[in-house]
Amino acid sequence: MPATAPITYRRAGVVIPAHNERSELPACLSSALTAALCAPLPVTLVVVLDASDDGSADLAGRFGSDVQFISVDERNVGAARAAGFRYLRTLRECDTECWYATTDADTRVDPDWLVRQLARPADMVLGVVRVDNWRHHGQDVVDRYLRAYNARGGGHHDHVHGANMGFSASAYWSVGGFRALATGEDVDLVRRFEAAGCQVRRDGALSVTTSARRRSRAPRGFSHYLRQLTRSGRGDCA
């Protein structure tokens, strides 16, 4: 089902999984709302609170109807993302004629985040991440990370980040959506898109700012990779 011509989407839907991330969510949501305002179509934002007990749900009152909050008890980021997209699917305006995107609660997207994803025909668009605060890591870790990441970067990078990806709803549902894997739910989804013959575009200029925190929300996620760099002085970038 490769995308060979521009598709006119009626809406976009953004899913943000969160587990006890009240301190990070306001900045994330403010950036996502800005990206939604810049997009050429209406956007629905959904925060999936997964087993959160830190009062994150109280933020719903701050953002009002601009952001919808749902709660699950999955303790799994893949299952949380999947729950968010299932919720979007129940909304009449976010069916198969919708563009989907996802990021993480500790991430801030750029104003043109959705604009760039919609700019050229593709079934999936994969972006990159940048870190603007390395206070929890030494300079040697920063240098090793940047060398490894940039060596594999460029306009046609080979990175996969759940914090920066978008895809057509019809293609997403055709391959079965996110799976509740222990780790790597984003990589798994990309592989199934590619196996199905979908057009996957990798955009090195589609960048988001993410956290370099030490505590991982997902096994073998970005924080895990940075810890491995600290311990061993080497590693393969996500």
Secondary structure, DSSP 8 states (H G I E B T S, - for coil): ----S----SEEEEEEEESS-TTTHHHHHHHHHHHHHHSSS-EEEEEEEES--SSGGGGHHHHGGGEEEEEE----HHHHHHHHHHHHHHSGGGSTTEEEEE--TT-EE-TTHHHHHHHS--SEEEEEEEES--TTS-HHHHHHHHHHHHHT-STT-----TTSEEEEHHHHHHHT-----SS-HHHHHHHHHHHTT--EEEEEEEEEEE---SS-SSTTSHHHHHHHHHHHS-----
